[in-house]
């Protein structure tokens, strides 16, 4: 299943920010994965924009990367709207982070 352009762009933006911050702190993907209790493959997929992390993982990534979630995962003013679909995967969401389904997933 191919991602809509806006979702791919969002994933790429977030992934670049996660990678830059991780590298800036001198962490390997493996170490960040261990700290977040996910696989190295999950971190890799996030960094290349292949998946969008669920809210709970966004919070954990931000904490481990010592940065605010809003700074690490900014929501662009244009290009992606609420309800944009993403590919399912480990630690990912299929809806906008504030959607009813995403909120249910995190209860």
Residue pairs with C-beta under 8 A, 6 or more apart in sequence:
1 87
3 11
3 85
3 86
3 87
4 84
4 85
5 79
6 79
6 80
6 81
6 84
7 52
7 80
7 84
7 85
7 86
8 49
9 76
9 79
9 80
10 49
10 52
10 76
10 79
10 80
10 84
11 46
11 49
11 50
11 51
11 52
11 86
12 48
12 49
13 49
13 74
13 76
14 46
14 49
14 52
14 53
14 72
14 73
15 46
15 47
15 48
15 49
15 50
16 47
16 49
17 72
17 73
17 74
18 43
18 46
18 47
18 61
18 65
18 72
19 47
21 65
21 67
21 72
22 29
22 32
22 43
22 47
22 65
25 65
25 66
27 35
27 65
29 40
29 43
29 44
29 47
30 40
32 43
32 61
32 64
32 65
33 39
33 40
33 42
33 43
35 60
35 64
36 43
36 57
36 60
36 61
36 64
37 60
38 57
38 90
38 91
39 90
41 90
42 51
42 57
42 89
42 90
42 91
45 51
45 89
45 90
46 52
46 53
46 61
46 91
50 87
50 89
51 86
51 87
51 89
51 90
51 91
51 92
52 86
52 92
52 93
53 61
53 73
53 91
53 92
53 93
54 91
54 92
54 93
54 102
54 105
54 106
55 93
55 97
55 102
55 106
56 106
57 91
58 69
58 72
58 73
58 97
59 69
61 72
62 68
62 69
62 71
62 72
62 73
65 72
81 96
82 95
82 96
82 98
82 99
83 95
83 96
83 99
84 95
84 96
85 94
85 95
86 92
86 93
86 94
88 94
93 102
93 105
94 101
94 102
95 101
95 102
96 102
